[in-house]
Amino acid sequence: MKQWIAAGLILGLCVPVAQGQWEKYEDVTAPDAIVTLSDASRWEAGLAYVHMSRRMNLEGQEYRLRGDAADIFLGFAVTPWLQLYGQVGASQARLDDRVNPRPGAGAGGLIGARLNLWQFDGNPQEKAWKLTLQAAGQLAYRTTDDKGGGDLHWTETMVMVPLDYHLTFEYTSRNLYMTEFHSLHAYAGPAFSTVEGTWEREEIKRDFEESESVGVVAGVELWLFENLAFGARADWFDSTTLHLTARYRF
């Protein structure tokens, strides 16, 4: 009899706990899709803006290719040390006074890859920084319509080997004054870039190419959170091209 009473008391104590546990059901109001992505941590998306300024050789004379491009960025990390990315958007440019100073918009984009070749991090439990040697390459194609003054289209191939310094602010005991930021990248290194393009006006085509193919790239990238970053980069090839980016990591 005592055993039955004890068993009843145990069951009585379990009833409130069981009532407090919600049974999980699939949400029938949630939409379904043909393809489902359960893990998007390898993907990045963002916006990119570039202000171009590059010296070109056209029929033995030098002109400056000036313009702007705004792209949508999408990247995928194949491995932790290799990322593939692409951009697509609108662009406009001119060759100094040879083309209308207010050109129309054209289309363009690029594809590229970034590879981490070598890294020194010391003792990651004690050090808040890493030093990484990277290699990156990209192929870009841009066009612009000069509203009757001619059409420009050009291709740029670029390879760069920057040395990246990464500093994390997650060690709050060492970086109390920077706890509102996650990390910072600063990088610089040599670059090689070739440009081949055509200016077409009234069925007459003139080819142009870069005047200087060897240069330097340098930039910084600030991660406000672990998945949100803003960056700026300068490419110098006799003149300076500026890049601004905003990236979100899923």
N, C-alpha and C positions, 0 to 999 in steps of 0.2 A: 504493500500500500504506500509506504514511504517513497519507493522508487517511482511509482506513478505520479505522486505529488511533485517530486523533484523534476520529472520530465515535463510536467505541465507548466511548472514555473519557468523552465528554460525556454519552452515554446512561447510562453507569454512574453518573455523578454525579447525574443527574436521578432515578434510581430511588428512592433513599432519600427525596428530597423528595416525590415522588409518593405514596410509601407513607405519609408523615406527614400527608397531607391527607385529612381525613375527607370522604367523600361525604355530601351532605345529602339526606335523604329526609323526606317528610312523616310525622309521627307518627300512625300509624293508631290508636293508643290514645286520642288526644285527642278529646273530644266535639265534635260539630258542632251548629249551631243554624240555625233558619230565617232569622234576621236576625243579621248579624255586624257589630259595631262595631270598626273598625280603629283609630280615633283618638278617644279620650275626653277630650282635653285641654280641650275647651270646657265640660265638665260639672263641677259641684260637688255634693257631698252632705254632709249634716251633721245636727246636732241643734240645736234651739232651745228655750229655756225663757223664759217671761215671767211676772213677778209683777205683776198689774194692780192699779192704784189710781187711780180716776177719779171725779170728782164728777158726779152725774147729777141731773137735774130730773125728779121724778115727781109729777105733779098739784100743781105749785106748791111742793113741798118738795124739799130737797136730801138726797140719800143718796149714799153712796160705794159704787161698784161695785168689789168686791175679789175677787180670784181668781187662779188659776194656769192656765197652759197649757203643754203639752209637745208639740212637733211634730218631725216629720222634714222636713228641708229638702232641696230639689233645685233647682239653678240651671243655666242654660244661657246661655253667652255668644254672642249672635247675631253681634256684632262686638266688637272690643276695647273699644269705648266704650258698649256696650249689653248689659245682662244681664237676662234674664227669670227669675223664680224662683217657687216655690210651696212651701207648707207644709201639712201635714195632721197632725192629732193629737187629743189629748183635752184637755178644759178643764173647770174647775169655778169657780163664782163665786157671789156673794151680794150683796144690797143691804142692807148694814148689818144691823139687827135685823128688817127686814121679811121676811127669808128665813132658813131654817134655817142656823145658824152652821157646820154640817158638810154642805155640799151634796154631791149625787152628781155623778158625772162625766158629761160630755156630749162631743159631737164638734165639730170645727171645723177651720179652716184659713184660708189666705189665698193670694192671688196678687199679684205685684208686678213692678215694673220699676225698674232703676237706670240712669241715663244720665249720662255724663261730658260736661258742657257745654263747659268751658274748662279749660285747664291751662297752668301755667308751670313749666318745669323748668330754665331757664337753659341751661347747658352740661352735658348729662347725663354727659359723660366726666369732668367735674371736680366736679360737685355730687352729693351723696348724697340729695337730697330733691326732692320734687315737690309742687306745690300745685294742687289740682284742685277746681273748682266742680262739684258734682253736683246732680242732681234725681232724686228717687225718689218713687214712688207705690205704694200697695198698698190692696187691698180685702180685709177680713177678715170672717169669719162665725163666731160662736161660739154654743154652746148649753150648758146645764147643767140637770140634773134635781135638784130640791131634796128628793127623797125624801118627797113628800107635801106639802111646804110651798109648792110652786109650781115652774113651769118658767121659765127665763130664756133668751131668745135675742136676739142683737143683732148689728148690722153696723157696722163701723168703716171709714171712708174716710180715708186719711191721705196727705198730700203734704208732703215736706220738701226743703229746699234747703241741704244742709250744705256747708261748706268743708273739704276733706280735706287733711291734711298727711301725706305719706308719707315716711318716713325709712328708708333701707336700710342695713344693717350689713355688706353684702358687701364694702365697701372696707375690708379689714382693716387697712391701713396707717393709717387714720384712726380706726378704731373697734376697737382690739385688745381692749378690755374687754367688747365685746358680740358676739364672734365666735360665741357659741353660739346667737344669734338671727339670723333672716333679715331681717326688716323690721318696722316699726311704723307703724300708722295712728292718727291722732288727728283727730277731726272734730267739728264743732258747727255749728248753724245753726237758722233758724226752721222751724216746722212748723205745719201746719193739719190739724185732725182733727175729724171729725163722727161721732157715735155715735147710732144709732137702734135702740131695742130694745123688747121687750115682756116684761112679767111676767104670766104666766097662772096663775091658781089658781082651782079650782072653777068653771071656765067663765067666769070674770071676767078680762078683759084690761085691763091698765094699761100705757100707753106711757111710755117715758122717753127722755131725750136728754141729751147732754152739757151741762154748765153753762159750760164754757170750751172754745172751739174753736181758739184761737191759743196756741201754746206754743213750746218750744225742745227740741231734741234734741242730745245730746252723747255721744260714746263713744270707745272705743279698741279696736284690734284688733292682736294680736301674732301674727306669723307665725313659728312656731318653725322651720319649714322652708319651702321654696318652695311646698309644697302642703298645709301644715297650719297652721290659724289658730284662735285662741281670741279671742272678743270680748265686750265688755260695753257696754251702751248704756242711757241714762236718757232718758225722755220726761217733760217737765214740762208739765202742763196743770192748774194749781192744786194738783195732787198728782203724785206721781212713780210712773212705771211703769218697772220694771227688766227688761232683756233680757240673756240669756246665750246665746252661740252657740259652736259648734265646727264648723268647716268643713274638708272635705278636697277638694282640687282634683286631679283625675285627670291 
